[in-house]
Amino acid sequence: MSIKEKTLVEVSINEEVVKQNEIVLFNDDINTFDHVIDTLVDVCGHTPEQAEQCAILVHYKGKCTVKTGEYNDLEPRCSKLLNAGLSAEII
């Protein structure tokens, strides 16, 4: 009978935890689909298809997360969305 020796190795993993926030876009009765799509492409870096899907979700569901990331990146983007007449907030 052979004895197998097991060695336990402790591994230390350092993770940087970064709080992720979201920009949520809300439905309104003012802006056109084209304006919402163009603004999401310009401000959030969406592809036209991605922006169109978000606009449809906002229209039918009332809101949609359009960008996720660190607050410092999202704050100026959210301001641009608001300045373009869209209804958005960072959560």
N, CA, C and O of each residue as an XYZ file, in Angstrom:
364
protein
N       0.839     -1.177      0.000
C       0.000      0.000      0.000
C       0.885      1.242      0.000
O       1.782      1.370      0.833
N       0.630      2.158     -0.938
C       1.443      3.369     -1.024
C       0.695      4.546     -0.398
O      -0.533      4.629     -0.437
N       1.456      5.415      0.157
C       0.882      6.593      0.801
C       1.158      7.790     -0.097
O       2.300      8.085     -0.448
N       0.091      8.458     -0.449
C       0.241      9.658     -1.277
C       0.195     10.877     -0.368
O      -0.690     11.021      0.475
N       1.145     11.719     -0.561
C       1.214     12.924      0.245
C       0.617     14.084     -0.539
O       0.962     14.326     -1.696
N      -0.264     14.773      0.108
C      -0.877     15.936     -0.534
C      -0.314     17.200      0.100
O      -0.165     17.288      1.319
N      -0.015     18.146     -0.721
C       0.490     19.422     -0.244
C      -0.547     20.491     -0.540
O      -0.994     20.648     -1.676
N      -0.909     21.201      0.471
C      -1.856     22.287      0.304
C      -1.067     23.567      0.059
O      -0.233     23.971      0.869
N      -1.347     24.182     -1.058
C      -0.666     25.420     -1.400
C      -1.672     26.556     -1.285
O      -2.745     26.523     -1.888
N      -1.309     27.543     -0.514
C      -2.181     28.695     -0.353
C      -1.815     29.724     -1.413
O      -0.658     30.119     -1.554
N      -2.820     30.140     -2.142
C      -2.605     31.111     -3.202
C      -3.343     32.391     -2.824
O      -4.524     32.376     -2.478
N      -2.628     33.468     -2.900
C      -3.228     34.757     -2.590
C      -3.579     35.462     -3.891
O      -2.732     35.670     -4.760
N      -4.820     35.816     -3.998
C      -5.266     36.517     -5.203
C      -5.716     37.910     -4.789
O      -6.604     38.075     -3.952
N      -5.100     38.876     -5.378
C      -5.492     40.257     -5.100
C      -6.408     40.730     -6.210
O      -6.004     40.810     -7.370
N      -7.637     41.042     -5.852
C      -8.595     41.537     -6.817
C      -8.923     42.970     -6.487
O      -9.100     43.340     -5.327
N      -8.999     43.766     -7.529
C      -9.454     45.125     -7.332
C     -10.950     45.127     -7.614
O     -11.385     44.840     -8.729
N     -11.717     45.449     -6.606
C     -13.158     45.479     -6.759
C     -13.565     46.904     -7.115
O     -13.339     47.841     -6.349
N     -14.163     47.046     -8.280
C     -14.602     48.347     -8.743
C     -16.123     48.341     -8.799
O     -16.732     47.469     -9.419
N     -16.717     49.313     -8.150
C     -18.175     49.392     -8.143
C     -18.659     49.756     -9.533
O     -18.230     50.750    -10.119
N     -19.553     48.939    -10.045
C     -20.122     49.182    -11.362
C     -21.471     49.873    -11.199
O     -22.328     49.429    -10.435
N     -21.638     50.953    -11.925
C     -22.896     51.670    -11.962
C     -23.518     51.478    -13.335
O     -22.891     50.939    -14.248
N     -24.761     51.925    -13.468
C     -25.467     51.799    -14.745
C     -26.139     53.117    -15.092
O     -26.634     53.827    -14.217
N     -26.148     53.434    -16.388
C     -27.003     54.509    -16.868
C     -28.284     53.851    -17.338
O     -28.275     52.970    -18.197
N     -29.396     54.300    -16.751
C     -30.707     53.801    -17.135
C     -31.402     54.897    -17.933
O     -31.504     56.040    -17.488
N     -31.876     54.532    -19.113
C     -32.607     55.449    -19.980
C     -34.091     55.169    -19.815
O     -34.517     54.014    -19.814
N     -34.884     56.241    -19.675
C     -36.324     56.109    -19.447
C     -37.114     56.566    -20.666
O     -36.668     57.414    -21.438
N     -38.286     55.988    -20.818
C     -39.175     56.328    -21.921
C     -39.746     57.729    -21.723
O     -39.947     58.181    -20.596
N     -40.002     58.401    -22.834
C     -40.716     59.668    -22.810
C     -41.572     59.752    -24.071
O     -41.445     58.933    -24.981
N     -42.426     60.735    -24.107
C     -43.309     60.908    -25.262
C     -42.817     61.998    -26.194
O     -43.564     62.458    -27.058
N     -41.573     62.417    -26.032
C     -41.055     63.561    -26.779
C     -40.086     63.152    -27.884
O     -40.226     63.588    -29.026
N     -39.108     62.321    -27.549
C     -38.011     62.020    -28.475
C     -38.369     60.923    -29.473
O     -39.070     59.965    -29.147
N     -37.870     61.089    -30.692
C     -38.101     60.091    -31.737
C     -37.115     58.939    -31.575
O     -36.080     59.073    -30.921
N     -37.454     57.820    -32.177
C     -36.537     56.679    -32.180
C     -35.200     57.078    -32.789
O     -34.146     56.731    -32.255
N     -35.235     57.798    -33.891
C     -33.988     58.197    -34.556
C     -33.101     59.041    -33.648
O     -31.885     58.852    -33.607
N     -33.715     59.973    -32.921
C     -32.930     60.824    -32.019
C     -32.300     59.981    -30.903
O     -31.123     60.150    -30.582
N     -33.080     59.083    -30.319
C     -32.565     58.220    -29.244
C     -31.427     57.355    -29.774
O     -30.379     57.247    -29.137
N     -31.629     56.743    -30.931
C     -30.600     55.871    -31.523
C     -29.330     56.653    -31.820
O     -28.236     56.227    -31.450
N     -29.471     57.798    -32.487
C     -28.292     58.615    -32.820
C     -27.541     59.057    -31.564
O     -26.311     59.078    -31.542
N     -28.287     59.406    -30.526
C     -27.668     59.867    -29.283
C     -26.929     58.732    -28.582
O     -25.827     58.936    -28.073
N     -27.517     57.545    -28.549
C     -26.849     56.402    -27.920
C     -25.579     56.010    -28.675
O     -24.582     55.630    -28.060
N     -25.613     56.102    -29.985
C     -24.410     55.813    -30.781
C     -23.323     56.826    -30.444
O     -22.168     56.464    -30.222
N     -23.706     58.098    -30.408
C     -22.742     59.174    -30.170
C     -22.208     59.175    -28.736
O     -21.000     59.283    -28.526
N     -23.089     59.057    -27.761
C     -22.708     59.241    -26.357
C     -22.198     57.954    -25.708
O     -21.234     57.980    -24.944
N     -22.841     56.840    -26.011
C     -22.501     55.584    -25.329
C     -21.623     54.649    -26.155
O     -21.175     53.615    -25.659
N     -21.378     55.008    -27.406
C     -20.542     54.170    -28.253
C     -21.235     52.908    -28.734
O     -20.578     51.923    -29.071
N     -22.558     52.935    -28.768
C     -23.311     51.776    -29.251
C     -23.184     51.635    -30.758
O     -22.934     52.610    -31.467
N     -23.357     50.416    -31.237
C     -23.545     50.218    -32.671
C     -24.982     50.650    -32.969
O     -25.802     50.699    -32.053
N     -25.304     50.961    -34.218
C     -26.685     51.322    -34.532
C     -27.682     50.233    -34.124
O     -28.781     50.541    -33.663
N     -27.307     48.979    -34.289
C     -28.195     47.869    -33.920
C     -28.428     47.822    -32.417
O     -29.552     47.625    -31.956
N     -27.360     48.004    -31.666
C     -27.433     48.010    -30.207
C     -28.325     49.164    -29.732
O     -29.178     48.986    -28.862
N     -28.115     50.333    -30.310
C     -28.897     51.507    -29.937
C     -30.374     51.312    -30.274
O     -31.248     51.717    -29.508
N     -30.648     50.695    -31.414
C     -32.032     50.439    -31.811
C     -32.703     49.473    -30.832
O     -33.858     49.674    -30.457
N     -31.989     48.434    -30.420
C     -32.542     47.477    -29.462
C     -32.847     48.162    -28.130
O     -33.882     47.897    -27.519
N     -31.958     49.033    -27.684
C     -32.193     49.768    -26.441
C     -33.412     50.673    -26.580
O     -34.234     50.750    -25.666
N     -33.535     51.359    -27.715
C     -34.679     52.250    -27.936
C     -35.993     51.468    -27.915
O     -36.995     51.943    -27.380
N     -35.984     50.288    -28.489
C     -37.193     49.454    -28.496
C     -37.531     48.993    -27.074
O     -38.692     49.020    -26.666
N     -36.506     48.571    -26.326
C     -36.737     48.158    -24.940
C     -37.281     49.310    -24.101
O     -38.206     49.122    -23.311
N     -36.712     50.495    -24.268
C     -37.183     51.664    -23.538
C     -38.641     51.940    -23.882
O     -39.445     52.242    -22.999
N     -38.977     51.839    -25.148
C     -40.339     52.120    -25.605
C     -41.349     51.144    -24.995
O     -42.408     51.556    -24.521
N     -41.018     49.858    -25.008
C     -41.967     48.843    -24.553
C     -41.893     48.519    -23.066
O     -42.904     48.163    -22.460
N     -40.704     48.640    -22.471
C     -40.542     48.281    -21.055
C     -40.506     49.508    -20.134
O     -40.644     49.382    -18.917
N     -40.320     50.686    -20.722
C     -40.286     51.910    -19.925
C     -38.898     52.371    -19.530
O     -38.698     53.539    -19.196
N     -37.937     51.456    -19.567
C     -36.555     51.815    -19.230
C     -35.617     50.720    -19.712
O     -36.035     49.603    -20.017
N     -34.318     51.076    -19.773
C     -33.303     50.119    -20.212
C     -31.939     50.606    -19.744
O     -31.636     51.797    -19.816
N     -31.121     49.678    -19.265
C     -29.733     50.015    -18.951
C     -28.986     50.158    -20.273
O     -28.959     49.232    -21.084
N     -28.376     51.338    -20.483
C     -27.708     51.587    -21.758
C     -26.187     51.599    -21.649
O     -25.495     51.536    -22.665
N     -25.657     51.680    -20.421
C     -24.209     51.665    -20.244
C     -23.899     51.271    -18.811
O     -24.571     51.714    -17.879
N     -22.890     50.445    -18.638
C     -22.438     50.003    -17.323
C     -20.962     50.350    -17.192
O     -20.202     50.230    -18.153
N     -20.562     50.778    -16.010
C     -19.154     51.094    -15.807
C     -18.927     51.849    -14.521
O     -19.786     51.882    -13.640
N     -17.760     52.454    -14.425
C     -17.411     53.244    -13.250
C     -18.120     54.590    -13.318
O     -18.341     55.138    -14.398
N     -18.470     55.108    -12.158
C     -19.218     56.358    -12.078
C     -18.525     57.487    -12.835
O     -19.177     58.256    -13.542
N     -17.204     57.588    -12.689
C     -16.461     58.683    -13.338
C     -16.578     58.655    -14.854
O     -16.502     59.703    -15.496
N     -16.762     57.480    -15.435
C     -16.960     57.367    -16.884
C     -18.409     57.650    -17.256
O     -18.685     58.240    -18.300
N     -19.326     57.229    -16.404
C     -20.745     57.353    -16.731
C     -21.295     58.761    -16.535
O     -22.204     59.171    -17.258
N     -20.765     59.502    -15.578
C     -21.325     60.811    -15.250
C     -21.340     61.777    -16.442
O     -22.377     62.382    -16.711
N     -20.230     61.941    -17.159
C     -20.290     62.844    -18.314
C     -21.190     62.313    -19.439
O     -21.801     63.095    -20.167
N     -21.268     61.012    -19.576
C     -22.143     60.429    -20.594
C     -23.607     60.696    -20.255
O     -24.401     61.060    -21.122
N     -23.951     60.511    -18.987
C     -25.323     60.753    -18.559
C     -25.682     62.228    -18.760
O     -26.790     62.546    -19.194
N     -24.758     63.114    -18.449
C     -24.988     64.545    -18.664
C     -25.259     64.847    -20.132
O     -26.124     65.663    -20.451
N     -24.525     64.193    -21.023
C     -24.745     64.394    -22.463
C     -26.112     63.885    -22.890
O     -26.779     64.505    -23.719
N     -26.532     62.752    -22.324
C     -27.871     62.237    -22.634
C     -28.937     63.222    -22.177
O     -29.894     63.490    -22.905
N     -28.775     63.755    -20.983
C     -29.727     64.735    -20.441
C     -29.732     65.999    -21.286
O     -30.799     66.542    -21.576
N     -28.552     66.478    -21.687
C     -28.461     67.676    -22.514
C     -29.085     67.464    -23.886
O     -29.502     68.423    -24.535
N     -29.149     66.204    -24.332
C     -29.773     65.887    -25.624
C     -31.296     65.727    -25.481
O     -31.993     65.410    -26.445
N     -31.793     65.953    -24.259
C     -33.231     65.904    -24.041
C     -33.771     64.541    -23.637
O     -34.984     64.355    -23.548
N     -32.871     63.580    -23.390
C     -33.306     62.258    -22.979
C     -33.440     62.217    -21.452
O     -32.869     63.047    -20.746
N     -34.192     61.250    -20.966
C     -34.394     61.086    -19.534
C     -33.545     59.900    -19.079
O     -33.801     58.761    -19.469
N     -32.534     60.173    -18.256
C     -31.605     59.120    -17.829
C     -31.106     59.410    -16.435
O     -31.128     60.553    -15.977
N     -30.651     58.360    -15.757
C     -30.025     58.535    -14.454
C     -29.003     57.433    -14.229
O     -29.061     56.373    -14.851
N     -28.069     57.703    -13.329
C     -27.060     56.714    -12.951
C     -27.533     56.038    -11.676
O     -27.896     56.698    -10.702
N     -27.522     54.704    -11.700
C     -27.885     53.949    -10.490
C     -26.722     53.070    -10.086
O     -26.811     52.348     -9.093
